Amino acid sequence: MMDVLQGIGYGIVGLAILVVVGLVVISKLGNAVGGDANTTATYLATQLGSSGLSGWVPAIIAVAIGALFLSYFMGKRR
């Protein structure tokens, strides 16, 4: 069970790193190009940030850990 939790932890850390790198690249690119690209970059950063993709991470963690505990206790019953 700990191996699965460790895998989930690595996945979450990987997702966080990808989101941060994506935010930095998009914001730098938007600032370099300017104008409409900056507006688009700000919108994409919002979609990657806490109101978008990253906002789902706590829900995914809760569902994954809940499924692990349910499968553990169902396996003990048999």
LOROVO-80505 format. One record per atom (N, C-alpha, C, CB): x, y, z; residue in one letter. Coordinates in steps of 0.02 Angstrom, whole numbers, padded with zeros to 5 digits, always signed. Atoms other than C-alpha are relative to their C-alpha. Glycine has a CB too. Example, Ala and Ser with C-alpha at 12.3 -4.5 7.8 and 13.67 -1.06 7.14 Angstrom:
<pts>
+00045-00059+00000A
+00615-00225+00390A
+00045+00060+00000A
-00050+00001+00062A
-00042-00059-00003S
+00684-00053+00357S
-00039+00055+00037S
+00020+00023-00071S
</pts>
This chain:
<pts>
+00041-00060+00000M
+00000+00000+00000M
+00044+00063+00000M
-00047+00000+00061M
-00045-00058-00002M
+00144+00118+00038M
+00031+00014-00068M
+00055-00011+00052M
-00028-00010+00067D
+00214+00089-00136D
-00048+00040-00044D
+00016-00068-00033D
+00050-00036+00039V
+00052+00151-00212V
-00003+00073+00022V
-00069-00033+00008V
+00000-00068-00026L
+00051+00304-00098L
+00062+00039-00023L
-00004+00000+00076L
-00062-00032+00024Q
+00231+00339-00147Q
-00006+00019-00073Q
+00060-00046+00012Q
+00011-00014+00071G
+00183+00329-00331G
-00046+00060-00009G
-00028-00060-00035G
+00046-00057+00004I
+00039+00450-00303I
+00037+00064+00019I
-00061-00011+00047I
-00039-00058-00021G
+00158+00568-00212G
+00046+00025-00056G
+00041-00016+00061G
-00044-00019+00055Y
+00282+00565-00356Y
-00040+00032-00057Y
+00038-00061-00026Y
+00043-00029+00053G
+00140+00599-00479G
-00022+00070+00016G
-00061-00044-00010G
+00021-00066-00021I
+00080+00748-00379I
+00058+00050-00005I
-00027-00001+00072I
-00059-00044+00005V
+00256+00820-00367V
+00016+00015-00073V
+00061-00032+00036V
-00012-00010+00072G
+00279+00794-00554G
-00049+00049-00031G
-00003-00066-00036G
+00051-00046+00025L
+00115+00882-00591L
+00014+00072+00024L
-00069-00022+00023L
-00015-00067-00027A
+00163+01028-00478A
+00059+00032-00038A
+00015-00003+00075A
-00058-00026+00037I
+00331+01046-00566I
-00020+00021-00070I
+00057-00053-00002I
+00022-00017+00067L
+00249+01042-00737L
-00042+00064-00001L
-00039-00057-00030L
+00042-00059-00002V
+00122+01174-00687V
+00043+00063+00011V
-00053-00006+00055V
-00042-00059-00014V
+00255+01291-00616V
+00043+00018-00060V
+00045-00014+00061V
-00041-00013+00060V
+00369+01272-00767V
-00044+00028-00056V
+00036-00064-00023V
+00046-00025+00051G
+00220+01297-00882G
-00020+00072+00013G
-00062-00043-00003G
+00018-00069-00017L
+00168+01455-00790L
+00057+00049-00015L
-00020+00005+00074L
-00057-00044+00012V
+00343+01528-00800V
+00011+00009-00074V
+00063-00029+00033V
-00012-00004+00072V
+00364+01487-00984V
-00054+00042-00034V
+00004-00070-00032V
+00055-00036+00032I
+00192+01553-01032I
+00003+00074+00017I
-00068-00029+00022I
-00002-00072-00018S
+00212+01715-00934S
+00059+00035-00033S
+00005+00007+00076S
-00058-00031+00033K
+00387+01749-01003K
-00012+00008-00075K
+00064-00043+00011K
+00016-00004+00071L
+00328+01711-01180L
-00050+00056-00014L
-00026-00067-00026L
+00050-00052+00009G
+00177+01824-01161G
+00029+00070+00008G
-00056-00009+00049G
-00032-00065-00010N
+00283+01967-01095N
+00047+00018-00058N
+00039+00000+00065N
-00047-00013+00055A
+00410+01947-01235A
-00037+00020-00064A
+00043-00062-00013A
+00037-00015+00061V
+00279+01951-01373V
-00042+00063+00008V
-00044-00059-00020V
+00041-00059-00015G
+00163+02079-01292G
-00068-00001-00032G
+00036+00061-00023G
+00066-00009+00031G
-00012+02137-01338G
-00048-00055+00015G
+00007+00006-00074G
+00050+00053-00008D
-00141+02003-01367D
+00029-00064+00028D
-00034-00014-00067D
-00032+00060-00025A
-00016+01866-01329A
+00005+00002+00077A
+00069-00009-00031A
-00004-00007-00073N
+00004+01933-01152N
-00068-00015+00032N
+00024+00070+00019N
+00067+00016-00025T
-00185+01925-01126T
-00014-00074-00003T
-00054+00038-00040T
+00009+00072+00008T
-00189+01747-01191T
+00043-00037+00051T
+00018-00022-00071T
-00044+00033-00048A
-00040+01699-01081A
-00028+00006+00071A
+00070+00031-00003A
+00030-00009-00066T
-00127+01771-00928T
-00059-00047+00009T
-00022+00073+00011T
+00057+00046-00003Y
-00284+01671-00968Y
+00023-00072+00009Y
-00042+00006-00064Y
-00026+00068-00006L
-00184+01510-00991L
+00031-00012+00069L
+00051-00014-00054L
-00029+00007-00067A
-00091+01541-00828A
-00055-00009+00052A
+00043+00061+00017A
+00057+00009-00045T
-00259+01557-00740T
-00028-00070-00006T
-00054+00052-00014T
+00026+00067+00010Q
-00316+01394-00816Q
+00046-00054+00029Q
-00011-00013-00074Q
-00047+00047-00030L
-00158+01306-00756L
+00003+00008+00076L
+00069+00008-00030L
-00008-00016-00071G
-00163+01389-00585G
-00054-00029+00044G
+00002+00074+00009G
+00044+00027-00051S
-00272+01364-00433S
-00072-00006-00022S
+00004+00042+00062S
+00069+00005+00022S
-00435+01393-00525S
-00009-00051-00057S
-00025+00068-00022S
+00004+00047+00056G
-00393+01268-00663G
+00025-00069+00018G
+00038+00027-00058G
-00027+00068-00007L
-00290+01110-00674L
+00025-00015+00070L
+00056-00011-00049L
-00028+00012-00067S
-00202+01129-00507S
-00054-00003+00053S
+00049+00055+00018S
+00055+00003-00048G
-00369+01152-00419G
-00029-00069+00008G
-00053+00047-00021G
+00025+00068-00004W
-00412+00970-00455W
+00045-00046+00041W
-00008-00028-00069W
-00048+00044-00034V
-00258+00901-00366V
-00025-00024+00068V
+00067+00036+00008V
+00024+00026-00064P
-00334+00895-00190P
-00056-00051-00007P
-00025+00058+00043P
+00054+00048+00011A
-00488+00805-00256A
+00027-00066-00024A
-00051+00027-00051A
-00031+00062+00024I
-00380+00679-00347I
+00035-00037+00056I
+00050+00015-00057I
-00034+00031-00057I
-00278+00648-00190I
-00052-00034+00045I
+00040+00053+00040I
+00051+00028-00044A
-00435+00620-00085A
-00031-00063-00029A
-00054+00052+00014A
+00031+00058+00032V
-00512+00500-00210V
+00049-00059-00002V
-00023+00018-00071V
-00050+00054+00004A
-00350+00401-00231A
+00012-00032+00068A
+00066+00027-00028A
-00012+00028-00067I
-00319+00381-00045I
-00063-00036+00025I
+00019+00056+00050I
+00062+00035-00019G
-00502+00337-00015G
-00007-00067-00034G
-00061+00043-00017G
+00003+00063+00036A
-00494+00204-00150A
+00050-00050+00027A
+00013+00012-00075A
-00049+00045-00030L
-00336+00133-00073L
-00025-00030+00065L
+00066+00037+00012L
+00025+00026-00064F
-00415+00118+00099F
-00059-00048-00011F
-00021+00058+00045F
+00056+00045+00013L
-00574+00042+00029L
+00025-00067-00027L
-00048+00031-00050L
-00026+00063+00027S
-00476-00087-00071S
+00038-00039+00053S
+00046+00013-00059S
-00037+00035-00053Y
-00368-00126+00081Y
-00049-00036+00047Y
+00042+00050+00040Y
+00048+00031-00046F
-00518-00159+00194F
-00043-00053-00034F
-00044+00053+00031F
+00037+00052+00037M
-00613-00255+00060M
+00043-00062-00010M
-00023+00027-00069M
-00045+00057+00006G
-00460-00364+00035G
+00008-00038+00065G
+00067+00024-00024G
-00004+00033-00065K
-00451-00402+00222K
-00061-00043+00013K
+00009+00051+00056K
+00062+00036-00012R
-00631-00460+00221R
+00003-00069-00032R
-00060+00038-00026R
-00004+00064+00035R
-00593-00597+00096R
+00055-00041+00031R
+00013+00009-00077R
</pts>
